[in-house]
């Protein structure tokens, strides 16, 4: 089970390019997993979606699904609030229907609970 305390490090381990951002702004993000996911990971997801990088989108949503399956309750809440909800509330959101193609079962369930 993934611990909420490790959420940022799990993200950086999977997406090393986010590590440099974390190091630069560690003073802001050190104990702010929700903010890091809601700002930096969302920005990354939108960039990847806008580039239509299907391989990386699959990697992203495999990670999201894994965090929902294996995360503790707070980690699951982090993913649901800062990724699933926030991603689709952004005005510059990518095509929702396109992103749904990459959703796992729990990601889709979380999305439906929020928006359908």
N, C-alpha and C positions, 0 to 999 in steps of 0.2 A: 504494500500500500504506500502510495506517495504521500508524504507529509507536506502540509501547507508551507512549513518553514523552508522546504527545499524547492518550492515552485519556481522561483527565478532561476535557480541553478539547473533544474531539469530543462527549462526552456533554453537556456544558454547552451547546455550540452547538446541539445537537438538542433539548435540554430545558432552556431557559433558567432555569426555576424552580429548578433545582438549583444554579445559579450563586450564589445568595444563601447557600445552605448552605455551599458551598465557601468563599466569602469569609469567612464567619463562623468557620469552623473550618480555615482554610487551614494553620495551624500543625500540624494533625493529618494533613491529607490531601495536603499538597504533594507528597510523594514516596511516597504510599500509594494507588496506583490500585486495588489489590485491596481495600483497606479501604473506599474511597469507593464503589466499585461494590457491594461486599458489604453495606454498611450503607445508604447513601443511595439508590442506584438500586433496590435490592431494596425498600426501604420505599416508594418511589414506585410501583413496579410493583404491589405489594400494594394500595396505596391506590386506584390506577386500577382494578384488578381488582374490588375490593370495591364500587366505584362503578358497575361494569358499563359503563364508558366504552369501548365497542367501537372507536371511531375511534382513541382514544389507545392502546389495547392494540395495534392494528394498527401504529401508528407505532412503538411500543416494540419489537415483535418484528421489524419491518422493520429497525430500527437494530441489534438483536442479530444478525440474519442478515447484515447488511452488514458488521458487525465480524468475523464468522466468515469471510466470503468474502474480505474485503479487508485484514484485519488481519495484522500479522506474527505469528510463532509465539507470542510472549508475549502479544500482544493476544488471540489466539484462546484461549489458556489462561485468561486473565482472564475471558473471557465464559463459557467452559465451567465453570469452577470457581465463580466468584462469582455468576453468574446462573443458568445451567441447573441446576447441582447444588444450590446454596444455596436457590434459590427453592422447590424441591420437597422440601427437607428441613425447611423451617420448619413448626412446629406450627400456626401460624395461616395456613397456605398457602391460596391461593385454589384454586378448583376446577381441578385439573390437566387434566381432559378439556376444559374450556372454554378454557383457555389454549392447548392444543394446536391449536385451530382457527386460531391466529394464527402458528404456527411456519412458518418456511421449511424448506427441505430439510436444511441443515446443522444447524439448531437441533434438528430432529426426530432427526437422526442422533446428535447429541451426547446428547440425552435418552435415546434407546434404549440407547446404550452404557453409560449410567450406571444406568438403572433397569429395563430390560427384559431 
